[in-house]
């Protein structure tokens, strides 16, 4: 009886996730991205839940 989990005819790399050496669309745009600059420009503040919902709605999100 044949095993149900066997992949016949599949290539040896089938199912192997892409690693760091594999470039993807948009990688060239991110090559100049500096995380330290992005974090330095970020501000964090406390907000109310109603203000948070208003910001979601303003950006086109519809919370359930």
N, C-alpha and C positions, 0 to 999 in steps of 0.2 A: 504494500500500500504506500502511495506517495505522500510525502509530507506536505501539509497545507501551507507552511511558512516558507517554502522554497521559492526563490525568484529565478525562474528559468529564463535564460536569454538576456538577463540584465547585465549591463556593463559593470566592471569592477568598481567604478566610481559612482554608480547610481545610488542615490540616497545619502551621499556624503555631503554634509553642509559646506558651503563656501567658506574658505578661510580668509585670513588677512591678506594673503597674496593674490586673491581674486578681486579685481576692481569691479565696481558697480557703477551704474549710471548716477551721476551727481558727485562722484568722489573728487573729480577735478575741482568742482566748486568749493568743496570743503578743505582742500589742501592748504588754503590760506587762512583757515579758521583758527583763531587763538582763544582757547578756553579761558585763559587768565583775563584777557581783555573783556570777554563776555561776562564773566563773573564779577569783575570790578565795576561794570556798568549796571549791574542788577541791584535793584532795591527790594527789600522785603518789609512789609508792614502788616499789622494786624487789621482785619476787616470783619465786618459783620456778615452773617450768612445771607441776609437780604441784599447786601451790596455785592456779594459774590454771585448770587443768582442774577442780579441785574446786569453784571458784567458778562455772564454767560449768554444771556438773552441778547445783549447788545452785539455780541459776536456771532449771532446766528445759531447758538446751541439751544436745544430744547431739553432741559433736564426732565427726567421721568417723575 
